[in-house]
Amino acid sequence: MKALTSGNADSELNTKAGTLKTVNVSSVIKLFNIFDREEELTPEIYEGIKEDMDAEFSKVPHLKRVKIIRNGEEKLGAEVGSVFVEFRDKKSAEIGLKMMKGRIYDGFEIKANFIDEKLYYSELHTP
């Protein structure tokens, strides 16, 4: 398990059309900058990130699912190693975003933002 530590950072929210990012609070958040995209996302690295994220987000109420983008799943702002976290409600997503934004994971400062639910569920969500 990688260490998650506190940091202090703000990520800008992009509201351009055709992007998943939104300034509106939603029930889905995206974490990025937790994986060196120059490296291959091996099954071992994937499993390590998945275990760490599941453990962290299990502390937040109403968690539905943690999804990590694997090789071949990239599209519409979803890069390999990006983590999407789905919650049952917006309040829980706010808690999750505040909890993770700016923390340090494996030497990287975590960036986080809300994701447009309609675009996420129509373009990226897989059962």
N, C-alpha and C positions, 0 to 999 in steps of 0.2 A: 504494500500500500504506500502510495506517495504521500508526502506531507503536504497538507494544506495550511497555509499560514495567512495572517492578515497582511493586507497591503492597503494602499490608498490611491484609488484611481477612479476616473469617470470616463465612460465611453460615450461618444456622441451618438445620438440616435438619428438615423437617416430615414427621411420620410419620402424619398423618391419613389415614384410609381414603379412597380415591377420588382420591388424588393420585399423581403419578409419582415424587415425591421419596421417598427412602429413606435411612435411616442405615446400611444395610448396603452394603458394598462391592459394586458390580456392574460389568458390562462396558460400561455406558452412562453417560455423563455429560451434564449439561445446563449450558450457559453462558448466562447472561442478564445484562442490564444492559450490553449492548455496543452498543445501538442505542436512539436516542430514539424511543420508541413513539408520540410525538406527531407524528412525521414519517412520510411515506409510505415504505415500503420499495420504492424504485424498482429496476428491473433493474440500474442502475449501482451502487447501494449494495449490493444483493445480491451482485453479482459481486465487488465489493471485499472484502466480508466473507468470502465463500467463498474467494477467493484467499489472504487473510491467514490464515484458519483452516487451510486445507489446508497452507500452508507451515509453520505452527507445529506442527501435529500430525504432519506427516511426520517430525518428529524423534523421535516416540514409536514404539516397536516395536508391531507387531500392530494397526495402524490398519485398520479396515474401511471406515468412511465418516463424512463430516461432512455433516450435514443441517441446513439453515437453514429455519426456518418462514417461508413466504411468506404473502402476503395470501390469505385463504380457506382456509388450512390449520390455523387455530387450533382447538385443542380440548384438553381435559383437561390444563391447565397448560402448554400449548405456545402461547406468545404469538408474534405476528409478530416476527421478528428473533431469536428464541431459537435457540441452536445446540445440536444434539444430536450427540454424537460416540460412535460405536460402535467398540468394540475387540474383538479375538478373545479376550481374557482380562481378568480383573479386575486383575491386576498392572499391565498397561499402562494401564488406566483410572485406577488410583491415581496413576500417574506423570503422566498427562495432567491430572488434576484438580489435583494439587499444583503443576504447572507453570503453570497458568493462573489459579488462584484468587487474587484480590486484585490482579492486574495491571491496568494501565490501558490501555484501548483507546479511541481517539478521544475522550479526556477522561472516559470512564466507567470506574468500578471494576468489574471483572468479578466476578460472583458465580458460583459453581459448586457443583454437588452431584451425587451419584449418583442414578440413576434406576432404579426398579424394572423389571427386565428383562421380566418377564412382562407387566406393563401396557404398557410401551413397545412391545413387539413385537405385542401384540394390539390396541392402541388407536391407535398413532401411526405405526409403521414402515410405509413404503411401499417397494416394490422399486426 
